[in-house]
Amino acid sequence: MSKQEPELVKILFRYHSNVLDEVTVETMWAKTIDKTKGIYQLDSIPFYGPTIAPSDTFIAKYTQEEEMLTFQETIKYSDNSVVLVSIADEQTDKEQIREKFKNIGCVSEGLNDTYFAMEIPKNVNYKKIKPILEDYEEREIFHYAEPCLSNKHKQDLE
């Protein structure tokens, strides 16, 4: 007998985004871990910079105010990280850059022609990723932000 896949549900996140410099609302997919206890695991890559990463486990509760499941707190960190990228050079092919990072283990989700959010999995050494990010930024091809850099990835840089 095969194990059933966890149910995917939309969760609302309300937070102050340092990227947008304003309170932001974002809905993301999460796997249901324990519905009765309100425990979920993030299955999306955040676009605007909450301090949560894919595979982090968190509590969400249905709120009357939001009329849906709403993020409350993270209870277990996955050691994955999120980097946000905004293309500065109009001639740059965003998809080529995304493919380059995908080839070194970092998947991403695009928002539009010039912006994407990228997951840095815990098993990827951030010391190999950071110089690539810095090179693109120094050449003014894109700007990047590290809104959710795990302790594991911070240690990779030491």
N, C-alpha and C positions, 0 to 999 in steps of 0.2 A: 504494500500500500504506500503510495507516494505522499509526501508531506505537502499539505496545502500551503500555497503562497499567502503571505500576510495581506490583509485587505489594505488597499491604498485609499487614503482620505485626504481632502484638502484641509489645511490648517492655516489660520490667519496669524500673521506676525505683525505686531505694531511696535515700532522702535524708532529711535532717533538715528538717522543715517548720516554718518560723517561724510559720505560721498555726496549726498544731496543737501546736507546741512539743514535737514528738516525732519519732522516726524513723518514716517513712511509706513504705509500698509502694503504688505506683500503676502500673497497666498502661495503656499508651496505644498507639494505632495509629501506624504509621510506614510510609512508602513505602520499598521496597527500592531503593537506588541502585546498590550493588555488593555482592552477597551474598558473594562470595569474600573481599572485604576487610572485610566487616562494616560497610558504610556505609549509613546510613538517614537519612530526613528525616521529622521529626515531622509527623504529620497529625492531631493531637488538640490540645485545649486543656487544659493541666494544671489539676487542681482544687485542689491543696494547696501549691503554691508551690516546685517545683524551679526552678532558674535555667535554664530552657529554654523556648523559645517555639515556636509552630507555624512550620514550614518551616526551623527550625534543622537543620543536618546534624550527625550524630554517629556514633560508633562503638558498636556493641553486639556482645557475644559471648555464645555459649551457655555457661552456667555449670552445673556439676553441682549446686552448692548451691541455685540457684534453679530448676533444671530447665527453663529457658527462656532466650531471648535477653534479655540484661541490659545496660542502659545503662552505658557506660564513660566516655566524655568527648565534649564538644561540639567539633567541629572547624571549623564555619563557622556564624556567627550570621546570621540573616535580617534583623535590625533590627526584627522584630516584637516586641511586648511582650504581657504578660499582666497583667490586673487581676482580682482576686478580689473579689466583692461578696456581702455578707451583709445581707439585709433585716432591719431592726430594728423597723419599724412593721408590725404584723400586718395592718393595713388596706390595705397597699400591694400592688398587683398586680405581681408580679415580671415577668410577661410583658410588661406595658406598658413597664416600664423597659428590658427587653431589646430590645423593638421600637424604642424611642427611639434606643438606641445603634446598633442595626442600620441604622437610617435614615441614620446618619452614618458608616457603613462599618465598624462594630465588631461582628462576630458573636460569639455566646456559646453555651455549653453549660450547661444547668441541671442541678443535682445533685438538688435537692429543691425544696420550695415557697419556700425562703428563701435559697438560695445558688446563685450561678452564677459561672463563669469566663469572662472575656471576652478576646478577642484584639484588640489594637490593631495593625492592619497598619502597616508602615513608611511607606506613602504617606498615612496620616492624621496630621495635625498634632496632636500631643499637647497643645499649648497651647490647642486648642479643646475637648479632652476633659476636661482637669484641672479647669476651673472648674465643669463640670457635676457631676463626682464630688464636689467640695468642697461644692457647693450641697446635694446630696442628704445628704451627711454632716452639714453644719451644721444642716439641718432634721431630723436624727435619723431619716431615712427608711431609710438604710443606712449601713453601715461598709464601707470598702474597703481593700485592700492592694495594693501594687505589688511582688510578689515577683520579677518579671522585667521590669524596665524597660530597654529597649535604650538604647545610647549615642545613637542617633538621636533617640529620644523625650526623653531627658535634655537634649539640645541644643535641642530645640523649646522647652523651658521657659526657656532662658537669655535 
